[in-house]
Amino acid sequence: MKQLPVSLPAAHAPARTPRDMRLVATGMLIAMALLFLAARSTVHLHPAIGFVQAFAEAAMVGGLADWFAVTALFRHPLGLPIPHTAIIPRNKDRIGDTLALFLRDNFLTPAVVARRMQRLDVAAAAGRFLASPAGGDGRLREGASRLAADMLEALDQERLGGMVKGAIAQRLRGMNVAPLIGQAIEAAMRNGRHAPVMDGIIHWADRTLEANDHLIRQMVHDRAGKILRWTGLDENLSNAIIDGLRRLLAEMAADPQHSLRLKAEEGMAKLASDLQFDPAMQERVARIRDEIVDNPAMQRWIDGLWEQARSGLLRAVRDPGKAMAGRLGEALQQLGTTLQEDSRLRLLINRFVRRAAVGGTAAYGDSIVTLVSETVRGWDAGTVTSRLESAVGRDLQYIRINGTLVGGLVGLAIHTVDTLF
């Protein structure tokens, strides 16, 4: 078979970004200003330069007017608080409400959804995809895997990841960890597994005392009277305090039945009981839990957890043999054949899908609309401005370019009429 030559169309060339177009429009405005200054200073040399001056002057005025209009949509021109500028940041809440109302009135009403769903034969489409009679079982597996991979990659990862990570964080916040911690402490004490922890704390306290004994000496020296410092007794007192603390820690490390160790174990037992049965203690632990979940380090860990899960899903769906292999693929193919042949089953499934869609819209439509409105309200003005500007900024810069050119042509036409008449 002869292979046709393949060439990339011009549409594959990279499109100019809003920033590029802003530079072009600003460059044209500056060029018109320089051209106007040059023509104004040399207009006496030849009458034709007057046409250039008129074109540049009108183009500069048109470009400035359109620059002001475009800039006023998103921010204050030159940072000056001119009335009726920074329109989008000042009206972001109204924009969110209007967008939510548009979504509700045109897409999320039961009547609209029911009317649109009547045109869809979901069961037949699913049957054709599942059966895939022209391609066989291999095509079924490859198509389903490719579809799943494409859908997963096409989803907005920032939004989808935010939903997943938000669900994980919400699940963590919903856990009542205090009783679990209390039960763990109680079980550890019952089996004597708390003793190594206690020994570790005592050894850590001994090392800490040894490393910071100068602080105790300085504190005693500062608080001692003049007589004690003059006689040097403050140093003896410091040594006595430090030696006493070290002997106390050594006795606690050597004697499992030391009174202070027993007091500490009583405190641990009370803590375990409070964690399980004291509402005030459970509330304090819940506050600590929420602070941990909101900590940036925990958020980074949740981010990594989501990325690992997404990568694992992509690896699974990209392998047709794993995604839809064996009896599962055969069963789905039989289901697709049945859907194509049984009109009554298709009717029942389509009716169920329509009712589910209409019921879901009636039950959750207002919640979705409220979510859209509250999401836009929750954005700061800079976020709204940057997102809208990145979406339509390129076309708005074309308005500036066209304004410069059209203004110049209008100025040239007016100057020509004045010259002729």
Disulfide bonds with the S-S distance in Angstrom:
none
